[in-house]
Amino acid sequence: DKPFTCSDCGKSFSVSCDFFQHYRVHTGEKPYCCAGCGKSFHWSKTLITHWRSHTGEKPFGCDDCCETFCHISQFEQHRCVHATKRPYNCRDCGKSFSHSSDCKQH
């Protein structure tokens, strides 16, 4: 059951605090301000992610290749590199490809 419904867009929420956080999108309220550059955000988690652009922190690390990322979305996209099958190998250097045409072009 989602009793909290946004009158502007119709989106519903089961918890009132989620509704009030959502409503900031419509009001333009951005209560979370970056101490480094002054940019403001609707949500605290967005500020935390933004702050990493100032600190260089990259908390999401790949166990397969040790590459690190600031954003979970970048990390998840990167993981596809390791999950994808690459059956076509270059005879000269051994690099693998998911499509034969990419291998030939290489």
GINOR-V861706 format. One record per residue. RES is the residue in one letter. PSI is psi in degrees with one decimal (999 if undefined). OMEGA is omega in whole degrees, 0 to 359 (999 if undefined). Layout:
RES_PSI_OMEGA / RES_PSI_OMEGA
This chain:
D_133.4_181 / K_87.5_186 / P_-12.0_183 / F_107.9_184 / T_133.1_179 / C_124.2_180 / S_-18.4_180 / D_-40.2_186 / C_-9.6_178 / G_-1.5_180 / K_139.2_183 / S_152.1_182 / F_147.1_178 / S_-19.5_182 / V_134.9_184 / S_-38.1_181 / C_-33.9_176 / D_-38.8_177 / F_-47.2_182 / F_-36.7_176 / Q_-42.8_178 / H_-41.5_186 / Y_-20.4_177 / R_-28.2_178 / V_-39.0_182 / H_-34.8_182 / T_-21.7_183 / G_2.3_180 / E_130.3_178 / K_83.8_187 / P_-7.7_183 / Y_112.6_187 / C_134.3_178 / C_125.6_179 / A_-20.1_182 / G_-37.3_186 / C_-8.1_178 / G_-2.3_179 / K_141.5_182 / S_154.6_185 / F_153.0_177 / H_-36.9_188 / W_146.8_181 / S_-37.2_181 / K_-30.3_177 / T_-38.2_176 / L_-43.3_180 / I_-45.0_178 / T_-43.0_178 / H_-41.2_183 / W_-29.9_179 / R_-24.1_177 / S_-24.0_177 / H_-36.2_185 / T_-23.0_184 / G_5.9_180 / E_134.8_178 / K_84.2_188 / P_-6.9_183 / F_109.6_185 / G_141.8_179 / C_126.0_179 / D_-21.7_183 / D_-36.3_185 / C_1.0_178 / C_11.6_175 / E_145.3_181 / T_157.4_186 / F_148.7_177 / C_-37.5_188 / H_139.7_178 / I_-34.7_180 / S_-37.8_177 / Q_-42.0_180 / F_-45.6_180 / E_-38.7_177 / Q_-41.1_179 / H_-38.4_182 / R_-27.3_178 / C_-27.7_179 / V_-41.3_182 / H_-26.5_183 / A_-24.9_183 / T_135.5_177 / K_138.6_181 / R_79.7_186 / P_-9.0_184 / Y_114.8_184 / N_139.7_176 / C_130.2_180 / R_-25.4_184 / D_-45.8_187 / C_-12.0_178 / G_-3.6_179 / K_140.9_183 / S_153.0_184 / F_152.4_179 / S_-20.2_180 / H_139.2_181 / S_-34.7_180 / S_-36.0_178 / D_-38.7_179 / C_-44.1_179 / K_-41.6_180 / Q_-35.8_179 / H_999_999
